[in-house]
């Protein structure tokens, strides 16, 4: 018992100054390894009485647990210190100073998607909207179920989804997930937008990418109409393009709205004559929208008998292409700083 009582104090004293993983592992082996003093105590119990075996055995087990707990705590401290040291050593200063500019290095610029997103956020904020955010990794409920897309719904086939191995989580296929979270956290009336990246397993071409940007919007209250929807959408497009743009509203199917519409804009790349961006039809799908489906309101904890609203999903990448005359969406997802430098400097 005297040996056991002194072991913990001795271990603690030697533990203090250790700052390397190898030294820590050696110390652990020294005290509770097969050749350590704790093992010697347990070996000598063969000659002890039953009562001594119970008392000393319990004490030895308690001591081993205490040493292992101290060991684990110290190991975490050492690992954290190693990570911080590595980060400090490998830190790179990416800021562009005056001295670097004098050496010929040029500033790049804000990405055009960032520029347009910030402009749109400012426009909606001026109209009384909040700006929300949401996680890229979602679960089936927020991405599908709560948006009136059950497991057997054919709309799931319209979105080639990146699923994780557990088949329960996925990379969000649309920013509509922000709607669900936004509704649950608010009581009507409210209005908000939610920009962000979305992910779909698609073949890339001039107007399609696997990773792209959307901006979701929702307004819920009493007596909200399609007229409200059209007003806000036309106001947005006029502010973005700094001129009246030609749009058309046609029926569209989306499980989370009823009725649903497609708001198209006349292609600003070709002026409606037909090109690779508009797939030779002269119009670009820009704003899927509609009146929020009652099932979606229920999923958000809102009474559809009292409240209604509209929702829309804006394709930010396509809007950027229209604004700046970019003829291939893949330019937006490259790593060429010369591309960014054409827009706005820091």
C-alpha positions as CSV (number, residue, x, y, z in Angstrom):
1,X,0.0,0.0,0.0
2,X,2.9,2.3,0.8
3,X,4.3,1.7,-2.7
4,X,1.0,2.4,-4.4
5,X,0.5,5.7,-2.4
6,X,3.9,7.0,-3.5
7,X,3.5,6.0,-7.1
8,X,1.0,8.7,-8.0
9,X,3.1,11.5,-6.5
10,X,6.2,10.2,-8.3
11,X,4.4,10.0,-11.6
12,X,2.9,13.5,-11.2
13,X,6.4,15.0,-10.5
14,X,7.9,13.4,-13.6
15,X,4.9,14.3,-15.7
16,X,5.2,18.0,-15.2
17,X,8.2,19.0,-17.4
18,X,7.5,16.5,-20.2
19,X,6.6,18.1,-23.6
20,X,7.3,15.4,-26.1
21,X,5.0,12.4,-27.0
22,X,7.8,9.9,-27.0
23,X,8.9,10.9,-23.4
24,X,5.3,10.7,-22.3
25,X,4.8,7.2,-23.6
26,X,8.0,6.1,-22.0
27,X,6.8,7.5,-18.6
28,X,3.5,5.7,-18.9
29,X,5.3,2.4,-19.6
30,X,7.7,3.1,-16.7
31,X,4.9,3.2,-14.2
32,X,2.1,1.0,-15.4
33,X,3.8,-1.1,-18.1
34,X,4.5,-4.8,-17.7
35,X,7.9,-4.2,-16.1
36,X,6.7,-1.3,-13.9
37,X,6.2,-1.0,-10.1
38,X,2.4,-1.4,-10.4
39,X,2.9,-4.7,-12.2
40,X,5.3,-5.8,-9.5
41,X,2.7,-5.1,-6.8
42,X,0.1,-7.1,-8.6
43,X,2.6,-10.1,-9.0
44,X,3.3,-10.1,-5.3
45,X,-0.4,-10.4,-4.4
46,X,-0.2,-14.2,-4.9
47,X,1.1,-14.5,-1.3
48,X,-1.4,-12.1,0.2
49,X,-4.6,-12.9,2.1
50,X,-8.0,-12.7,0.4
51,X,-8.7,-9.5,2.3
52,X,-5.3,-7.9,1.3
53,X,-5.9,-8.9,-2.3
54,X,-9.3,-7.1,-2.4
55,X,-7.9,-4.0,-0.7
56,X,-4.7,-3.7,-2.6
57,X,-6.3,-4.8,-5.9
58,X,-8.9,-2.0,-5.7
59,X,-6.2,0.6,-4.8
60,X,-4.0,-0.6,-7.7
61,X,-6.9,-0.3,-10.2
62,X,-7.8,3.1,-8.9
63,X,-4.2,4.3,-9.3
64,X,-3.9,2.9,-12.8
65,X,-7.1,4.8,-13.8
66,X,-5.7,8.0,-12.3
67,X,-2.4,7.7,-14.1
68,X,-4.1,6.9,-17.4
69,X,-6.4,10.0,-17.0
70,X,-3.3,12.2,-16.3
71,X,-1.6,10.6,-19.3
72,X,-4.5,11.4,-21.6
73,X,-4.7,15.0,-20.5
74,X,-1.0,15.5,-21.0
75,X,-1.1,13.9,-24.4
76,X,-3.9,16.3,-25.5
77,X,-1.8,19.3,-24.2
78,X,1.3,18.1,-26.2
79,X,-0.7,17.5,-29.4
80,X,-2.3,20.9,-29.2
81,X,1.0,22.6,-28.6
82,X,2.5,20.7,-31.6
83,X,-0.4,21.8,-33.8
84,X,-0.1,25.4,-32.7
85,X,3.7,25.4,-33.3
86,X,3.2,23.9,-36.7
87,X,0.6,26.5,-37.7
88,X,2.8,29.3,-36.5
89,X,5.8,27.9,-38.4
90,X,3.9,27.5,-41.6
91,X,1.9,30.7,-41.4
92,X,1.8,32.7,-44.7
93,X,1.0,36.4,-44.8
94,X,-1.4,36.7,-47.8
95,X,-1.9,40.4,-47.3
96,X,-0.7,42.6,-50.2
97,X,1.5,45.4,-48.8
98,X,2.8,48.5,-50.5
99,X,6.3,47.1,-50.6
100,X,5.0,44.0,-52.5
101,X,3.2,46.2,-55.0
102,X,6.4,48.1,-55.6
103,X,8.0,44.8,-56.5
104,X,5.5,44.3,-59.3
105,X,3.0,42.1,-57.5
106,X,-0.6,43.1,-58.5
107,X,-3.7,43.0,-56.5
108,X,-6.4,40.6,-57.7
109,X,-9.9,41.6,-56.8
110,X,-13.2,40.5,-55.3
111,X,-14.7,37.5,-57.1
112,X,-17.6,38.6,-59.3
113,X,-20.0,36.3,-57.4
114,X,-19.0,38.1,-54.1
115,X,-19.6,41.5,-55.7
116,X,-23.1,40.5,-56.9
117,X,-24.0,38.7,-53.7
118,X,-23.1,41.8,-51.6
119,X,-25.1,44.1,-54.0
120,X,-28.2,41.8,-53.8
121,X,-27.9,41.6,-50.0
122,X,-27.8,45.4,-49.8
123,X,-30.9,45.6,-52.1
124,X,-32.9,43.2,-50.0
125,X,-31.8,44.8,-46.7
126,X,-33.1,48.1,-48.1
127,X,-36.5,46.4,-48.6
128,X,-36.6,45.1,-45.1
129,X,-35.2,41.6,-45.5
130,X,-32.8,39.8,-43.2
131,X,-29.7,37.9,-44.5
132,X,-29.4,34.3,-43.2
133,X,-26.9,31.5,-43.6
134,X,-27.0,27.7,-43.3
135,X,-24.7,24.7,-43.3
136,X,-23.4,23.1,-46.4
137,X,-23.8,19.6,-45.0
138,X,-27.5,18.9,-44.5
139,X,-29.7,16.0,-43.5
140,X,-32.5,14.4,-45.5
141,X,-35.2,16.2,-43.5
142,X,-34.0,19.8,-44.2
143,X,-33.0,19.2,-47.8
144,X,-36.0,17.1,-48.9
145,X,-38.7,16.1,-46.4
146,X,-39.5,19.5,-44.9
147,X,-39.6,21.0,-48.5
148,X,-42.5,18.6,-49.4
149,X,-40.1,16.1,-51.1
150,X,-40.7,12.7,-49.5
151,X,-38.5,9.7,-50.2
152,X,-40.7,8.5,-53.1
153,X,-41.2,11.9,-54.7
154,X,-40.0,12.0,-58.4
155,X,-38.5,15.5,-57.8
156,X,-35.6,13.8,-56.0
157,X,-34.5,12.4,-59.4
158,X,-34.2,16.0,-60.7
159,X,-31.3,16.7,-58.3
160,X,-28.3,14.4,-58.5
161,X,-27.2,14.4,-54.9
162,X,-23.8,14.0,-53.3
163,X,-24.6,11.6,-50.3
164,X,-22.3,10.8,-47.5
165,X,-21.6,7.1,-46.6
166,X,-24.3,7.0,-43.9
167,X,-27.0,7.8,-46.5
168,X,-28.5,10.3,-44.0
169,X,-26.3,13.3,-44.7
170,X,-25.6,15.1,-48.0
171,X,-24.2,18.2,-49.5
172,X,-27.2,20.5,-49.8
173,X,-28.6,20.6,-53.3
174,X,-30.3,24.0,-52.9
175,X,-30.3,26.9,-50.5
176,X,-34.0,26.2,-49.8
177,X,-32.8,24.4,-46.7
178,X,-32.2,27.9,-45.2
179,X,-36.0,28.5,-45.6
180,X,-36.8,25.6,-43.3
181,X,-34.4,26.8,-40.6
182,X,-35.4,30.4,-41.0
183,X,-39.1,29.6,-40.6
184,X,-38.6,27.6,-37.4
185,X,-36.7,30.5,-35.8
186,X,-39.2,33.2,-36.6
187,X,-42.9,34.1,-36.2
188,X,-44.8,35.8,-39.1
189,X,-44.6,38.3,-40.6
190,X,-41.0,38.0,-41.7
191,X,-38.9,38.2,-44.9
192,X,-35.3,37.0,-45.4
193,X,-32.8,35.9,-48.1
194,X,-30.1,33.2,-47.7
195,X,-27.1,33.1,-50.2
196,X,-24.7,30.2,-50.4
197,X,-23.0,27.4,-52.3
198,X,-24.9,24.3,-53.4
199,X,-23.7,21.0,-54.8
200,X,-25.1,18.7,-57.5
201,X,-23.5,15.8,-59.4
202,X,-23.9,17.3,-62.8
203,X,-21.9,17.3,-66.0
204,X,-20.3,20.6,-66.6
205,X,-20.8,22.8,-69.6
206,X,-21.0,26.5,-70.4
207,X,-24.0,27.0,-68.1
208,X,-23.8,24.1,-65.6
209,X,-21.4,23.3,-62.7
210,X,-21.3,20.8,-59.9
211,X,-20.7,23.6,-57.4
212,X,-22.6,26.8,-57.9
213,X,-24.2,29.6,-56.0
214,X,-27.8,30.4,-55.2
215,X,-29.7,33.0,-53.2
216,X,-32.9,31.9,-51.6
217,X,-35.6,34.3,-50.5
218,X,-38.9,34.1,-48.6
219,X,-41.6,36.4,-47.4
220,X,-44.4,35.1,-45.1
221,X,-47.3,37.1,-43.7
222,X,-51.0,37.6,-44.2
223,X,-52.5,38.1,-47.6
224,X,-49.2,37.8,-49.5
225,X,-49.8,37.6,-53.3
226,X,-48.1,36.8,-56.6
227,X,-48.2,40.5,-57.2
228,X,-45.8,41.0,-54.2
229,X,-43.5,38.3,-55.6
230,X,-43.3,40.0,-59.1
231,X,-42.7,43.4,-57.5
232,X,-39.7,42.3,-55.5
233,X,-38.2,40.3,-58.3
234,X,-38.5,43.2,-60.9
235,X,-37.1,45.6,-58.3
236,X,-34.2,43.3,-57.8
237,X,-33.4,42.9,-61.5
238,X,-33.7,46.6,-62.2
239,X,-31.3,47.4,-59.4
240,X,-28.8,44.8,-60.5
241,X,-28.7,45.6,-64.2
242,X,-29.3,49.3,-63.7
243,X,-32.0,49.2,-66.4
244,X,-35.3,47.7,-67.2
245,X,-34.8,44.1,-68.3
246,X,-37.2,41.9,-70.2
247,X,-38.6,39.0,-68.2
248,X,-41.2,36.4,-68.7
249,X,-43.2,34.4,-66.1
250,X,-44.3,30.9,-67.1
251,X,-45.6,27.9,-65.1
252,X,-43.1,25.7,-63.4
253,X,-43.2,22.8,-61.0
254,X,-41.4,22.8,-57.7
255,X,-42.7,20.7,-54.8
256,X,-42.2,23.4,-52.2
257,X,-44.4,26.0,-54.0
258,X,-47.9,26.0,-55.3
259,X,-48.4,27.6,-57.8
260,X,-44.9,27.6,-59.1
261,X,-43.3,29.8,-61.8
262,X,-40.1,30.1,-63.8
263,X,-39.0,33.7,-64.2
264,X,-36.7,34.0,-67.2
265,X,-34.6,36.9,-68.3
266,X,-33.9,37.6,-72.0
267,X,-30.3,36.6,-72.5
268,X,-28.0,39.6,-72.2
269,X,-25.1,37.8,-73.8
270,X,-26.7,37.5,-77.2
271,X,-29.7,39.9,-76.8
272,X,-32.1,37.0,-77.3
273,X,-30.7,35.8,-80.6
274,X,-29.4,32.5,-79.1
275,X,-26.0,31.4,-77.8
276,X,-24.4,28.6,-75.7
277,X,-25.4,30.3,-72.4
278,X,-29.1,30.4,-73.2
279,X,-28.9,27.1,-75.2
280,X,-29.9,28.9,-78.4
281,X,-33.4,29.9,-77.1
282,X,-32.7,33.5,-76.2
283,X,-33.9,33.2,-72.6
284,X,-32.1,32.2,-69.4
285,X,-33.8,30.5,-66.5
286,X,-33.0,32.7,-63.6
287,X,-35.6,32.8,-60.9
288,X,-37.7,29.7,-60.0
289,X,-40.3,31.0,-57.6
290,X,-43.9,30.6,-56.4
291,X,-46.3,30.7,-53.4
292,X,-45.0,28.6,-50.5
293,X,-46.7,25.2,-50.3
294,X,-48.9,24.7,-47.2
295,X,-46.9,21.6,-46.3
296,X,-43.7,23.6,-46.2
297,X,-45.3,26.2,-43.9
298,X,-46.5,23.4,-41.6
299,X,-42.9,21.9,-41.5
300,X,-41.7,25.4,-40.5
301,X,-44.3,25.5,-37.6
302,X,-46.5,28.1,-39.4
303,X,-50.3,27.9,-39.7
304,X,-51.1,27.8,-43.4
305,X,-54.8,28.7,-42.6
306,X,-53.6,32.1,-41.3
307,X,-50.4,32.9,-43.2
308,X,-49.1,32.5,-46.7
309,X,-46.0,33.7,-48.6
310,X,-43.8,33.5,-51.6
311,X,-40.3,32.0,-52.1
312,X,-37.7,32.1,-54.8
313,X,-34.3,30.7,-55.6
314,X,-32.0,32.9,-57.6
315,X,-29.1,31.5,-59.6
316,X,-26.2,33.8,-58.6
317,X,-23.7,32.4,-61.1
318,X,-26.1,32.9,-64.0
319,X,-26.9,36.4,-62.8
320,X,-23.2,37.2,-62.7
321,X,-22.8,35.9,-66.3
322,X,-25.6,38.2,-67.5
323,X,-24.2,41.2,-65.6
324,X,-20.7,40.9,-66.9
325,X,-21.2,39.2,-70.2
326,X,-19.3,36.0,-69.1
327,X,-20.0,33.2,-71.6
328,X,-18.9,30.2,-69.6
329,X,-19.7,29.5,-66.0
330,X,-16.5,27.5,-65.6
331,X,-14.6,30.8,-65.5
332,X,-16.2,31.5,-62.2
333,X,-14.8,28.4,-60.6
334,X,-11.2,28.6,-61.9
335,X,-8.1,29.7,-60.0
336,X,-6.8,32.4,-62.4
337,X,-6.3,35.6,-60.5
338,X,-6.3,37.5,-63.7
339,X,-10.0,36.7,-64.0
340,X,-10.7,38.3,-60.7
341,X,-8.6,41.3,-61.4
342,X,-11.0,42.5,-64.1
343,X,-13.6,43.3,-61.5
344,X,-13.1,45.2,-58.2
345,X,-9.8,45.8,-56.5
346,X,-9.4,45.4,-52.7
